[in-house]
Amino acid sequence: MMILRHLTIAAALWLAAAPIAQAAQPVSLKAETVDSDGVVTLGDLFDGAGSAAAVRVAAKPGLSVVLDAGAVQQLARRAGLHWANAEGVRRIVVRTGADSGTATSVSARAGNVEVLTYARSLSTGDIVQPEDLIWGKAAMAPTDAPHDAEAIIGLAARRPLRAGSVVAARDVTAPQVIAAGDIVTLTYEAAGMVLSVKAKAMGRAAQGEGFAAQNLTTKRTVQAVATGPGQAAVGPGADQMLASPAARYALR
């Protein structure tokens, strides 16, 4: 009993002397997330970063870089910071800033327009990620150049895209949901009647795009419209989707 009592006292003294784990430091996202040296740190992003301000988040080779908010939140947590992200921010755009910490203005005069460019080369079918886009300058912008990175992120490259080239809407499409050779379910819907059959895709398609499909039973080839992974519409509904851009984009 005496030995047990000594062990209990020793354990209590050890626990009392042990360092107390500190709670994560609450921080808030800055109204202007800017960087002036090409390296984005937690201090560039958050007010109240304290000793974690120098923790590196990403390199910024261009005028701007787009960061995934979830990844930034995890990095901040590992550095002892707590960002609640109550606003539900999905992307953080860090622009080039002056030493004073204010964002620099970008001239829109001829030969000096701000455009989105690709930070790395992409292969056909690659999904555009936030870190794949940076803001840069170009002599002129394509007529379909996006004004917001959010319009491009999550889409798939239509063809190989070279690092440094200017982003255009025609570069990308909705991600492929059906590949050639896939067995898909074709759904025919009209006048309250719904019929489904199995078919083999004769080509690939993104959501909302048309493709040829061969009925497995009749071997007849029909035109279908991809509505999701392994799913497609045929008949009047499919014809309406192909004829109406609004209907196609609603699927996406």
C-alpha positions as CSV (number, residue, x, y, z in Angstrom):
1,M,0.0,0.0,0.0
2,M,2.8,2.4,0.9
3,I,4.5,1.7,-2.5
4,L,1.2,2.3,-4.3
5,R,0.7,5.6,-2.4
6,H,4.2,6.7,-3.4
7,L,3.6,5.8,-7.1
8,T,0.3,7.8,-7.0
9,I,1.9,10.8,-5.5
10,A,4.7,10.6,-8.1
11,A,2.3,10.4,-10.9
12,A,0.3,13.4,-9.6
13,L,3.5,15.4,-9.4
14,W,4.5,14.4,-12.9
15,L,1.2,15.4,-14.3
16,A,1.3,18.7,-12.5
17,A,4.7,19.5,-13.9
18,A,3.9,18.4,-17.4
19,P,3.4,21.2,-19.9
20,I,-0.2,22.0,-20.7
21,A,-1.1,21.7,-24.4
22,Q,-1.9,25.1,-25.7
23,A,-5.1,25.7,-27.7
24,A,-4.7,26.7,-31.3
25,Q,-4.4,30.5,-31.8
26,P,-7.5,31.9,-33.5
27,V,-6.8,33.9,-36.6
28,S,-8.8,35.7,-39.3
29,L,-8.3,36.0,-43.0
30,K,-7.0,39.3,-44.1
31,A,-9.2,41.5,-46.1
32,E,-6.4,41.9,-48.7
33,T,-4.2,38.8,-49.1
34,V,-1.1,40.1,-50.8
35,D,2.6,39.1,-51.0
36,S,5.6,41.1,-52.2
37,D,8.5,38.6,-52.3
38,G,7.1,35.7,-54.3
39,V,6.6,33.4,-51.3
40,V,3.2,33.3,-49.6
41,T,3.3,32.7,-45.8
42,L,0.7,32.4,-43.1
43,G,1.5,36.0,-42.1
44,D,0.5,37.1,-45.6
45,L,-2.9,35.4,-45.2
46,F,-3.9,35.8,-41.6
47,D,-4.1,38.6,-39.0
48,G,-2.7,37.4,-35.6
49,A,-0.5,34.6,-37.1
50,G,2.2,35.4,-34.5
51,S,5.2,33.1,-34.4
52,A,3.7,31.1,-37.3
53,A,3.7,34.1,-39.6
54,A,6.8,32.9,-41.4
55,V,5.4,29.4,-42.2
56,R,5.6,29.0,-46.0
57,V,2.3,28.2,-47.8
58,A,3.2,28.4,-51.5
59,A,5.4,30.0,-54.1
60,K,3.8,32.8,-56.2
61,P,5.7,32.9,-59.6
62,G,3.2,35.4,-61.2
63,L,1.1,38.4,-60.3
64,S,-1.2,36.1,-58.3
65,V,-1.8,32.6,-57.1
66,V,-5.0,30.8,-56.2
67,L,-5.0,28.7,-53.1
68,D,-7.4,26.0,-51.9
69,A,-9.0,27.3,-48.7
70,G,-9.3,23.8,-47.2
71,A,-5.6,23.0,-47.7
72,V,-4.6,26.4,-46.2
73,Q,-6.8,25.7,-43.2
74,Q,-5.1,22.3,-42.6
75,L,-1.6,23.9,-42.9
76,A,-2.6,26.6,-40.4
77,R,-3.9,24.0,-38.0
78,R,-0.6,22.1,-38.1
79,A,1.2,25.4,-37.4
80,G,-0.9,26.0,-34.3
81,L,-3.5,28.4,-35.8
82,H,-7.2,28.0,-35.9
83,W,-9.1,29.6,-38.8
84,A,-12.8,28.9,-38.5
85,N,-13.6,30.1,-42.1
86,A,-17.1,31.0,-41.0
87,E,-17.6,32.7,-44.4
88,G,-17.2,29.4,-46.2
89,V,-14.3,30.7,-48.4
90,R,-13.3,28.1,-51.0
91,R,-10.4,29.9,-52.8
92,I,-7.9,32.5,-51.6
93,V,-6.4,34.7,-54.3
94,V,-3.0,36.2,-53.2
95,R,-2.0,39.1,-55.4
96,T,1.3,41.0,-55.6
97,G,1.5,43.7,-53.0
98,A,3.7,46.7,-52.2
99,D,5.9,46.7,-49.1
100,S,3.3,48.7,-47.3
101,G,1.0,45.6,-47.5
102,T,-1.6,47.1,-49.9
103,A,-2.4,45.5,-53.2
104,T,-0.8,47.1,-56.2
105,S,-3.0,48.2,-59.0
106,V,-2.6,46.5,-62.4
107,S,-2.7,48.7,-65.4
108,A,-5.1,47.7,-68.2
109,R,-3.5,49.7,-70.9
110,A,-2.5,48.1,-74.2
111,G,0.2,45.5,-73.7
112,N,-0.2,45.3,-70.0
113,V,-3.5,43.5,-69.2
114,E,-3.9,41.1,-66.3
115,V,-4.8,37.6,-67.4
116,L,-5.0,34.1,-65.9
117,T,-2.2,31.8,-67.1
118,Y,-1.3,28.2,-66.5
119,A,1.3,27.6,-63.7
120,R,2.1,24.2,-65.2
121,S,1.5,22.2,-68.4
122,L,-1.6,20.1,-68.5
123,S,-2.4,17.0,-70.5
124,T,-5.7,16.3,-72.1
125,G,-8.3,15.4,-69.5
126,D,-6.3,16.8,-66.5
127,I,-8.6,18.6,-64.0
128,V,-7.6,22.2,-63.4
129,Q,-6.7,22.7,-59.7
130,P,-6.3,26.1,-57.9
131,E,-2.5,25.8,-57.9
132,D,-2.5,25.4,-61.7
133,L,-3.6,29.0,-62.2
134,I,-1.7,32.3,-61.7
135,W,-2.3,35.8,-62.7
136,G,0.1,37.4,-65.2
137,K,0.4,40.1,-67.8
138,A,-0.1,39.8,-71.5
139,A,-0.2,42.0,-74.6
140,M,-3.9,41.2,-75.0
141,A,-6.5,38.8,-73.5
142,P,-8.5,36.2,-75.5
143,T,-12.2,37.2,-76.1
144,D,-13.2,34.3,-73.9
145,A,-10.7,34.9,-71.1
146,P,-12.3,34.2,-67.7
147,H,-12.3,37.0,-65.2
148,D,-12.5,34.6,-62.2
149,A,-10.4,31.5,-61.6
150,E,-13.5,29.8,-60.1
151,A,-14.9,29.6,-63.7
152,I,-12.0,27.3,-64.7
153,I,-11.1,25.3,-61.6
154,G,-12.6,21.8,-61.6
155,L,-12.9,21.6,-65.4
156,A,-10.9,19.3,-67.7
157,A,-8.3,20.3,-70.3
158,R,-9.7,19.8,-73.9
159,R,-6.1,19.4,-75.2
160,P,-2.5,19.7,-74.0
161,L,-2.0,23.2,-72.4
162,R,1.4,24.7,-72.0
163,A,2.7,26.4,-68.8
164,G,2.6,30.2,-69.1
165,S,-0.1,30.3,-71.8
166,V,-3.1,32.5,-71.3
167,V,-6.3,30.8,-70.1
168,A,-9.3,30.8,-72.4
169,A,-12.7,29.2,-71.8
170,R,-12.3,27.1,-75.0
171,D,-9.3,25.4,-73.3
172,V,-11.5,23.4,-70.9
173,T,-14.7,21.4,-70.7
174,A,-16.7,19.5,-68.1
175,P,-14.8,16.5,-66.8
176,Q,-15.4,13.3,-68.8
177,V,-18.0,11.1,-67.2
178,I,-18.3,8.4,-69.9
179,A,-15.4,6.7,-71.7
180,A,-15.6,4.7,-75.0
181,G,-16.5,1.1,-74.2
182,D,-18.4,1.9,-70.9
183,I,-21.6,0.2,-70.3
184,V,-24.2,2.9,-69.6
185,T,-27.8,3.2,-68.7
186,L,-29.9,5.0,-71.3
187,T,-33.1,6.6,-70.1
188,Y,-36.0,7.5,-72.3
189,E,-38.5,9.9,-70.8
190,A,-41.6,11.3,-72.5
191,A,-45.2,12.0,-71.7
192,G,-44.8,10.6,-68.2
193,M,-43.2,7.4,-69.4
194,V,-39.7,6.3,-68.4
195,L,-37.8,3.4,-70.0
196,S,-34.2,2.3,-69.3
197,V,-31.9,0.1,-71.3
198,K,-28.2,-0.9,-71.2
199,A,-25.9,0.3,-74.0
200,K,-22.2,0.4,-74.9
201,A,-20.7,3.9,-75.3
202,M,-19.1,4.3,-78.7
203,G,-17.2,7.4,-77.7
204,R,-16.4,9.5,-74.6
205,A,-18.4,12.4,-73.3
206,A,-18.4,15.0,-70.6
207,Q,-21.6,15.8,-68.7
208,G,-24.1,17.4,-71.1
209,E,-22.2,16.3,-74.2
210,G,-23.6,14.0,-76.9
211,F,-22.2,10.6,-77.8
212,A,-23.1,7.5,-79.8
213,A,-24.3,4.4,-77.8
214,Q,-25.1,0.9,-79.0
215,N,-28.1,-0.8,-77.5
216,L,-26.8,-4.1,-76.1
217,T,-30.0,-6.0,-77.0
218,T,-31.0,-4.6,-80.4
219,K,-27.4,-3.6,-81.5
220,R,-29.0,-0.3,-82.7
221,T,-26.8,2.8,-82.4
222,V,-28.5,5.9,-81.0
223,Q,-27.4,9.4,-80.1
224,A,-27.4,10.0,-76.3
225,V,-26.5,12.8,-73.9
226,A,-24.3,12.1,-70.9
227,T,-26.1,13.1,-67.7
228,G,-23.6,11.6,-65.2
229,P,-21.2,8.8,-64.7
230,G,-22.6,5.8,-66.5
231,Q,-25.9,7.6,-67.2
232,A,-27.3,9.1,-70.3
233,A,-30.6,10.4,-71.8
234,V,-32.1,9.5,-75.2
235,G,-35.2,10.7,-77.1
236,P,-36.9,14.1,-76.9
237,G,-35.2,15.0,-73.6
238,A,-31.7,14.4,-75.1
239,D,-32.6,16.3,-78.3
240,Q,-33.6,19.3,-76.1
241,M,-30.4,19.2,-74.1
242,L,-28.3,19.3,-77.3
243,A,-30.3,22.1,-78.8
244,S,-30.3,24.2,-75.6
245,P,-26.9,25.5,-74.3
246,A,-28.7,26.5,-71.1
247,A,-30.0,23.0,-70.5
248,R,-26.5,21.6,-71.1
249,Y,-24.9,23.9,-68.6
250,A,-27.6,23.3,-66.1
251,L,-26.3,19.7,-65.9
252,R,-22.9,20.9,-64.9
